[in-house]
Amino acid sequence: MTVRLGFVVAEFNRDITYMMEIEAREHANFLGAEVAGAIYVPGAYDMPLAIKKLLGQEDIDAVVTIGCVIEGATQHDEIVVQHAARKIIDLSLEFGKPVSLGISGPGMTRMEATERIDYARRAVESAVKMVQRLG
């Protein structure tokens, strides 16, 4: 069985999320999974609606989120990731399909974000394993 993934990719900090997306696509290919669709959103906070759209498609087994939230002068980064992560969990449970968290941050510098592009690979790995284990 080929696992069919949907990607939701944040455009904010695109220099980093671009590298994350490439790594995620390569790892999906390595695992024999297919990226059946991708939706690009402005930022991590904007992901839930796109996730919901992909989860509603019969040809999508799981959704992988790809984003990067870098620390700013306020606690905005913490709020963004906290609320996005909560809604991601809710959508996974609502649709009965895995949604993996490939969002790095909060509380990291741009350099730390660059060092964590492998979060996208881990998110693909998680999504594929969950689909395989849940049947």
C-alpha positions as CSV (number, residue, x, y, z in Angstrom):
1,M,0.0,0.0,0.0
2,T,1.3,3.4,-1.0
3,V,0.8,6.0,1.7
4,R,-0.6,9.2,0.1
5,L,0.4,12.4,1.9
6,G,-0.8,15.9,1.7
7,F,1.6,18.7,2.6
8,V,0.7,22.0,4.1
9,V,3.7,24.3,3.8
10,A,4.1,27.8,5.4
11,E,5.5,30.5,3.2
12,F,6.7,32.6,6.1
13,N,10.4,32.1,6.5
14,R,10.3,30.5,3.1
15,D,14.1,30.2,2.8
16,I,13.9,27.7,5.6
17,T,10.6,26.0,4.8
18,Y,11.7,25.5,1.2
19,M,14.7,23.4,2.4
20,M,12.3,21.6,4.8
21,E,9.9,20.8,2.0
22,I,12.7,19.5,-0.2
23,E,13.9,17.2,2.6
24,A,10.3,16.1,3.3
25,R,9.6,15.2,-0.4
26,E,12.9,13.3,-0.7
27,H,12.1,11.3,2.5
28,A,8.6,10.6,1.3
29,N,10.1,9.2,-1.9
30,F,12.6,7.2,0.1
31,L,9.8,5.6,2.1
32,G,7.8,4.9,-0.9
33,A,5.1,7.4,0.0
34,E,3.4,9.7,-2.6
35,V,2.9,13.4,-2.1
36,A,-0.6,13.5,-3.5
37,G,-1.2,17.2,-2.9
38,A,0.3,20.4,-1.4
39,I,-1.2,23.6,-0.2
40,Y,0.9,26.7,0.6
41,V,-0.3,29.0,3.3
42,P,1.1,32.3,4.6
43,G,2.2,31.0,8.0
44,A,1.8,28.3,10.6
45,Y,-1.2,30.0,12.1
46,D,-3.0,29.7,8.7
47,M,-2.5,25.9,8.4
48,P,-5.7,24.5,10.0
49,L,-8.1,25.4,7.1
50,A,-5.7,23.9,4.5
51,I,-5.2,20.8,6.7
52,K,-9.0,20.3,6.9
53,K,-9.3,20.6,3.2
54,L,-6.7,17.9,2.6
55,L,-8.1,15.6,5.3
56,G,-11.5,15.7,3.5
57,Q,-10.0,14.3,0.4
58,E,-10.3,10.5,-0.1
59,D,-6.9,10.3,-1.8
60,I,-5.1,11.7,1.2
61,D,-4.1,9.2,4.0
62,A,-2.2,11.7,6.2
63,V,-1.1,15.4,6.3
64,V,2.4,16.6,7.0
65,T,2.7,20.2,8.2
66,I,5.9,22.1,7.3
67,G,6.7,25.4,9.0
68,C,9.2,27.5,10.9
69,V,8.4,29.9,13.7
70,I,11.3,32.1,14.7
71,E,11.5,33.9,18.0
72,G,10.6,37.6,17.9
73,A,10.7,40.5,20.3
74,T,7.3,39.4,21.9
75,Q,5.7,36.0,22.7
76,H,3.9,36.0,19.4
77,D,5.9,32.9,18.3
78,E,4.8,30.9,21.3
79,I,1.1,31.8,20.7
80,V,1.2,30.9,17.0
81,V,2.8,27.5,17.5
82,Q,0.6,26.6,20.6
83,H,-2.7,27.4,18.8
84,A,-1.6,25.8,15.5
85,A,-0.5,22.6,17.3
86,R,-3.7,22.4,19.3
87,K,-5.9,22.7,16.2
88,I,-3.7,20.2,14.3
89,I,-4.4,17.6,17.0
90,D,-8.1,18.4,16.9
91,L,-8.3,18.0,13.1
92,S,-6.5,14.7,13.3
93,L,-9.0,13.3,15.8
94,E,-12.0,14.8,13.9
95,F,-11.0,13.1,10.6
96,G,-9.4,10.0,12.0
97,K,-6.3,10.6,9.9
98,P,-2.7,11.4,11.1
99,V,-1.5,15.0,10.9
100,S,2.2,15.3,11.8
101,L,3.8,18.3,13.3
102,G,6.7,19.5,11.1
103,I,6.7,23.0,12.5
104,S,10.0,24.0,14.2
105,G,9.9,26.6,17.0
106,P,9.0,28.5,19.0
107,G,11.8,30.2,20.8
108,M,14.5,29.6,18.2
109,T,16.8,31.9,16.3
110,R,17.2,31.8,12.5
111,M,20.4,29.8,12.9
112,E,18.7,27.2,15.1
113,A,15.8,27.0,12.6
114,T,18.3,26.2,9.8
115,E,19.8,23.5,12.0
116,R,16.3,22.0,12.4
117,I,15.2,21.5,8.8
118,D,15.1,17.8,9.6
119,Y,11.9,18.3,11.5
120,A,10.2,18.0,8.1
121,R,11.8,14.6,7.5
122,R,10.7,13.4,11.0
123,A,7.1,14.6,10.3
124,V,7.0,12.5,7.1
125,E,8.3,9.5,8.9
126,S,5.7,9.9,11.6
127,A,2.8,10.3,9.2
128,V,3.8,7.2,7.2
129,K,4.3,5.1,10.3
130,M,0.9,6.2,11.7
131,V,-0.9,5.3,8.5
132,Q,0.8,1.9,8.4
133,R,0.1,1.1,12.0
134,L,-3.5,2.3,12.1
135,G,-4.3,0.6,8.8
